[in-house]
Amino acid sequence: MKRYLIIGLAVCLGAMAVQAQPKKSRVAATATTTKKSSSKPASDRAALMFPTSDAMPEDVVWRRDIYRQLDLMKDANAPLYYPVEPRGKDQNLFTYLFRLFVSGRIPAYQYKLDGNESFEAKDRADARELLERYSIYYEEKEGKVSVPESDIPSAEVTRYYIKESSYFDQRSATYKTRVTALCPVLMRGADDFGTEATPYPLFWINYDDVAAYLSRMPLMASNLNNVTNMTVDDYFTMNRYEGKIYKTNNLQGRVLANYCKTDSAMTKEQKRIEQELEDFEKHIWHQPVPKDSLDSIAVNQDAGKKTTKTKAKTAKKEKTSSRRSSSSSAAKPKSGGSSAPRVSARRQRR
């Protein structure tokens, strides 16, 4: 009987303790077990461990979208191409992106005929279909696709298309230029008879989707300094690349090749667009570029040199005029001077 009394007393005390708790804590305590089963998947660890800069605001007051073509054979872009084949932990950018895409860790999007990128779900690229289209050998195990390292065509990707946005952020009053999309280009068809390689753009990648991974990929950016003191994300953030403009966002949707019929016209148009961007950044505050102290010192030195030259010329003129005056005065006879002839009259003796 005592046992039943003790059990009943314990049950009553437990009920009183539950009723004494606040309403929110009771709800949280009862919902913890149900939330464990229906909780959302955790965020990507790469995005948590390697946070990158904030995305570009959509309500900026000014923005200019530019498409560039990066030639990886140039020295400035070479860090994205080498090593062609992976050496231990070292690999080039395409090998890294290709592995992320095939394994499903980042999404890739189809390259359309107009060259515009679309990051909607309907335009996502399928890894298996892309591998079959470009005859890339792959293996499939338990529904998962994998490509051996020797079959990744990293040596043939010698070009990239990138989209960069130059914008003025009115919140921080800053002018920025950041990469927003990447597209590796497969170059095939070149032979020993002079036939040029044909470009095959593979897919578009949203830079925000891959920025967390690029921020932990080391990069050796110089032949003189072999220390990997920067990442691929640093490389793109600091705009260390060099690329020619081949397209801009415009109302007509035209690329430069549509209205530039010659190479000279293309080069002239590219320089004009580059100059427009530089002029906007330089005159964004509608003020002339201030001169620093070194410029003022140089101006003062030039002014001093001009003053010295002027004084030297004046002294030379005065000296010349004094010489002329002395010579002319010597030529003229002066009264009472020794240079005037004397006239003597002798009296005759008587």
C-alpha positions in Angstrom: 0.0 0.0 0.0 2.8 2.3 0.8 4.4 1.7 -2.6 1.2 2.8 -4.3 1.1 5.9 -2.2 4.7 6.8 -3.0 4.1 6.3 -6.8 1.0 8.4 -6.7 2.7 11.1 -4.8 5.6 11.2 -7.4 3.2 11.4 -10.3 1.4 14.3 -8.6 4.6 16.2 -8.0 5.7 15.7 -11.6 2.4 17.0 -12.9 2.7 20.1 -10.6 6.3 20.7 -11.9 5.1 20.6 -15.5 2.3 23.0 -14.8 4.7 25.3 -13.0 6.8 25.7 -16.1 6.1 28.7 -18.5 4.1 27.9 -21.6 6.9 28.5 -24.1 9.3 26.2 -22.3 6.7 23.4 -22.1 6.0 23.7 -25.8 9.8 23.6 -26.5 10.3 20.6 -24.3 7.5 18.7 -25.9 8.5 19.6 -29.4 12.2 18.7 -29.3 11.5 15.0 -29.9 9.2 15.7 -32.9 11.5 18.2 -34.5 14.4 15.8 -34.5 12.8 13.7 -37.1 11.5 16.5 -39.3 14.4 18.9 -39.1 15.9 20.5 -42.2 19.3 19.4 -43.4 22.2 21.4 -42.1 23.9 24.1 -44.1 27.0 23.3 -46.2 30.0 23.1 -44.0 32.1 24.9 -46.6 29.8 28.0 -46.4 30.0 28.0 -42.6 33.7 27.4 -42.2 34.8 29.7 -45.1 32.4 32.7 -45.2 32.8 35.0 -48.2 31.8 38.6 -48.9 28.2 39.6 -49.1 26.2 39.2 -52.3 25.6 42.2 -54.5 22.5 44.1 -53.5 19.7 44.1 -56.1 18.6 47.7 -55.5 21.8 49.5 -56.3 21.5 52.9 -58.1 24.0 52.0 -60.9 25.3 48.8 -62.4 27.0 47.7 -65.6 27.3 44.0 -66.5 30.3 43.0 -68.6 31.2 39.6 -70.2 34.9 38.8 -70.6 36.9 36.1 -72.2 39.9 34.9 -70.3 42.7 33.3 -72.2 44.5 30.9 -69.8 47.7 31.0 -71.9 48.3 34.6 -70.7 50.6 35.0 -67.6 47.9 36.8 -65.6 45.4 34.0 -66.1 47.9 31.1 -65.9 47.3 30.4 -62.2 43.8 29.1 -63.2 45.3 26.6 -65.7 48.3 25.0 -63.9 48.9 22.3 -62.9 47.2 20.7 -65.8 47.2 17.3 -64.1 46.6 17.1 -60.4 49.8 16.8 -58.3 48.9 15.7 -54.8 46.7 18.5 -53.4 47.4 20.9 -56.2 44.9 21.0 -59.1 43.6 23.6 -61.5 40.3 25.4 -61.4 38.4 23.3 -63.9 39.4 20.0 -62.2 38.0 21.4 -58.9 34.8 22.7 -60.5 34.3 19.6 -62.5 34.5 17.4 -59.4 32.1 19.6 -57.5 29.6 19.5 -60.3 29.8 15.7 -61.0 29.5 14.9 -57.3 26.4 17.1 -57.0 27.9 19.5 -54.4 27.3 22.6 -56.6 24.7 23.1 -59.3 25.6 24.0 -62.9 23.3 25.5 -65.5 23.1 25.1 -69.3 24.8 27.4 -71.7 22.2 28.7 -74.1 22.7 29.8 -77.7 22.3 33.5 -76.8 25.1 33.2 -74.2 23.0 34.5 -71.4 23.1 32.7 -68.0 20.0 31.5 -66.2 20.1 30.2 -62.7 16.6 28.8 -62.6 15.8 25.2 -61.6 14.5 24.4 -65.1 17.9 25.3 -66.7 20.1 23.1 -64.5 22.5 20.9 -66.4 22.6 17.1 -66.0 26.0 15.7 -65.4 25.4 12.4 -67.2 24.0 14.1 -70.3 26.9 16.5 -70.4 29.5 13.8 -70.1 27.9 11.8 -73.0 27.6 14.9 -75.2 31.3 15.7 -75.0 32.4 12.0 -75.0 33.9 12.1 -71.5 34.4 8.7 -70.1 32.7 8.1 -66.7 31.8 5.3 -64.4 28.5 4.7 -62.7 28.1 2.8 -59.4 24.8 2.6 -57.5 23.4 5.5 -59.4 26.3 7.8 -58.8 28.6 9.1 -61.6 32.3 9.4 -61.2 35.1 10.4 -63.7 38.7 9.1 -63.3 41.3 11.8 -62.9 43.0 10.9 -66.2 39.7 11.4 -68.1 39.0 14.9 -66.8 39.6 17.2 -69.9 41.4 19.9 -67.8 44.1 20.3 -70.5 41.5 21.2 -73.1 39.8 24.0 -71.0 42.1 26.9 -72.0 39.4 29.6 -71.9 36.8 30.9 -69.5 33.8 33.2 -70.0 33.1 35.3 -66.9 30.4 37.8 -66.1 31.4 40.7 -63.9 29.2 43.5 -62.5 30.5 46.9 -61.7 28.2 48.8 -59.4 27.8 51.7 -57.0 26.6 50.7 -53.6 24.7 53.7 -52.1 24.6 52.1 -48.6 28.4 52.0 -48.2 29.1 54.7 -50.9 31.6 52.4 -52.6 32.3 51.4 -56.2 32.9 47.6 -56.6 33.6 45.2 -59.4 32.8 41.5 -58.7 32.5 38.3 -60.7 29.0 36.9 -60.7 29.3 33.8 -63.1 31.9 31.4 -64.5 31.8 29.3 -67.7 34.6 26.9 -68.6 35.2 26.6 -72.3 36.4 23.4 -73.9 38.7 24.0 -76.9 38.7 21.1 -79.4 39.5 20.6 -83.1 43.0 22.1 -83.4 45.5 20.1 -85.5 49.0 20.4 -87.0 47.6 21.8 -90.3 46.7 25.1 -88.8 43.1 24.4 -88.0 42.0 26.6 -85.1 40.3 25.0 -82.1 36.5 25.3 -81.8 35.2 26.6 -78.5 32.5 24.6 -76.6 31.1 26.4 -73.6 30.2 23.7 -71.0 28.0 25.3 -68.4 27.4 28.3 -66.3 28.2 28.4 -62.5 26.7 31.0 -60.2 29.7 32.4 -58.3 27.8 32.7 -55.1 27.2 28.9 -55.1 31.0 28.1 -55.4 32.5 31.0 -53.5 32.7 29.1 -50.3 34.7 26.3 -52.0 37.0 28.7 -53.9 37.8 30.5 -50.6 39.6 27.3 -49.4 41.4 26.4 -52.6 45.0 27.7 -52.4 46.6 29.4 -55.4 50.2 30.2 -56.3 49.8 33.5 -58.2 53.5 34.2 -59.1 56.6 32.4 -60.5 58.8 34.6 -58.2 57.0 33.8 -55.0 56.1 30.1 -54.7 54.1 30.5 -51.4 50.4 29.9 -51.8 49.4 33.0 -50.0 46.0 33.5 -51.6 43.0 31.6 -52.7 41.0 31.5 -55.9 38.3 33.6 -54.3 41.0 36.2 -53.5 42.1 36.1 -57.1 38.7 36.9 -58.5 37.8 39.3 -55.7 40.9 41.4 -56.3 40.4 41.2 -60.1 43.8 39.8 -60.8 42.6 38.3 -64.2 42.9 39.9 -67.6 40.2 39.4 -70.2 38.8 41.0 -73.3 35.2 42.2 -73.4 33.1 40.3 -75.9 29.6 41.3 -74.7 27.7 43.8 -72.5 24.1 43.8 -71.3 22.2 46.1 -73.6 18.7 46.6 -74.8 19.3 45.0 -78.2 21.0 42.0 -76.7 23.9 42.3 -79.1 27.5 41.1 -78.7 30.4 43.2 -79.9 30.9 40.9 -82.9 27.5 41.9 -84.3 28.4 45.5 -85.0 32.2 45.4 -85.0 33.1 44.0 -88.4 36.8 44.3 -88.2 39.5 43.5 -85.6 40.4 47.2 -85.3 36.8 48.2 -84.7 36.5 45.5 -82.1 39.6 46.7 -80.3 38.4 50.3 -80.5 35.0 49.4 -79.0 36.6 47.4 -76.2 38.8 50.3 -75.2 35.8 52.7 -75.3 33.9 50.5 -72.9 36.9 50.2 -70.6 37.3 54.0 -70.6 33.6 54.4 -69.8 34.0 52.3 -66.7 37.2 54.2 -65.6 35.6 57.5 -66.2 32.5 56.6 -64.1 34.7 55.4 -61.2 36.9 58.5 -61.4 34.2 61.1 -61.6 31.6 59.4 -59.4 31.6 62.3 -57.0 31.5 64.9 -59.7 34.8 66.3 -58.5 38.2 66.6 -60.1 40.8 64.2 -59.0 42.7 65.7 -56.0 46.5 66.2 -56.4 48.7 64.7 -53.7 51.6 66.4 -52.0 54.1 65.0 -54.4 52.4 66.6 -57.3 52.4 70.0 -55.5 56.1 69.6 -54.8 56.7 68.8 -58.4 54.7 71.9 -59.5 56.6 74.1 -57.0 59.9 72.7 -58.3 58.9 73.5 -61.9 57.9 77.0 -60.9 61.2 77.5 -59.2 63.1 76.2 -62.2 61.1 78.6 -64.4 61.9 81.5 -62.1 65.6 80.7 -62.0 65.6 80.5 -65.8 63.8 83.9 -66.1 66.3 85.5 -63.7 69.2 84.0 -65.6 67.8 85.4 -68.9 67.3 88.8 -67.3 70.8 88.9 -65.9 72.2 87.9 -69.3 70.3 90.7 -71.0 71.5 93.2 -68.5 75.0 92.1 -68.9 74.8 92.2 -72.7 73.2 95.7 -72.6 75.9 97.0 -70.2 78.6 95.7 -72.6 77.0 97.4 -75.5 76.6 100.7 -73.6 80.3 100.6 -72.5 81.5 100.0 -76.0 79.4 102.8 -77.4 80.4 105.2 -74.8 84.1 104.4 -75.5 83.6 105.2 -79.1 82.0 108.6 -78.5 84.5 111.5 -77.5 83.9 113.1 -74.2 84.6 116.7 -73.4 87.6 117.3 -71.1 88.6 113.7 -71.5 92.0 112.4 -72.5 90.6 110.9 -75.7 89.8 114.4 -77.2 92.6 115.9 -79.5 94.5 118.9 -78.2 95.1 122.0 -80.2 98.2 124.1 -79.3 99.1 127.4 -80.7 102.7 128.7 -80.5 103.4 132.4 -80.4 106.1 133.6 -82.8 109.0 135.5 -81.3 109.4 139.0 -82.4 
